[in-house]
Amino acid sequence: MTAPRLTADRERCIGAGMCAMTAPDVFDQDPDDGLVLLLHAEPPAAHRAAVRMAVGVCPSGAIALHEPEGDGS
């Protein structure tokens, strides 16, 4: 089974930091410009609920979780 993949669009990011606060093991903020830094493109299963929440609370829609098709869920 293929793991879900995350993408982060730094051009779209506004630096609100919601992702880093919601899922700090997966996201961080660049110390220079405050924009999203993706720490794990394939988040571990233990962090996926927090990742889904972070995607949902991102005010600019800069992060996306791409679930594999046909995973049976």
URZIHU-V319621 format. One record per backbone hydrogen bond with DSSP energy under -1.0 kcal/mol. NH is the residue of the N-H (numbers start at 0). CO is the residue of the C=O. E is the energy in kcal/mol with one decimal. If there is no record, write none. Layout:
nh->NH co->CO e->E
nh->NH co->CO e->E
//
This chain:
nh->4 co->65 e->-2.1
nh->5 co->40 e->-3.3
nh->6 co->63 e->-2.3
nh->8 co->61 e->-3.2
nh->12 co->8 e->-1.6
nh->20 co->16 e->-2.0
nh->21 co->17 e->-2.2
nh->22 co->18 e->-3.0
nh->25 co->22 e->-1.9
nh->26 co->22 e->-2.4
nh->27 co->36 e->-2.3
nh->29 co->34 e->-3.2
nh->33 co->29 e->-2.5
nh->36 co->27 e->-3.0
nh->38 co->25 e->-3.1
nh->39 co->25 e->-1.0
nh->46 co->43 e->-2.1
nh->47 co->44 e->-1.2
nh->50 co->46 e->-2.3
nh->51 co->47 e->-2.6
nh->52 co->48 e->-1.9
nh->53 co->49 e->-2.6
nh->54 co->50 e->-2.5
nh->55 co->51 e->-1.8
nh->56 co->52 e->-1.9
nh->57 co->53 e->-1.0
nh->63 co->6 e->-2.2
nh->65 co->4 e->-3.6
//
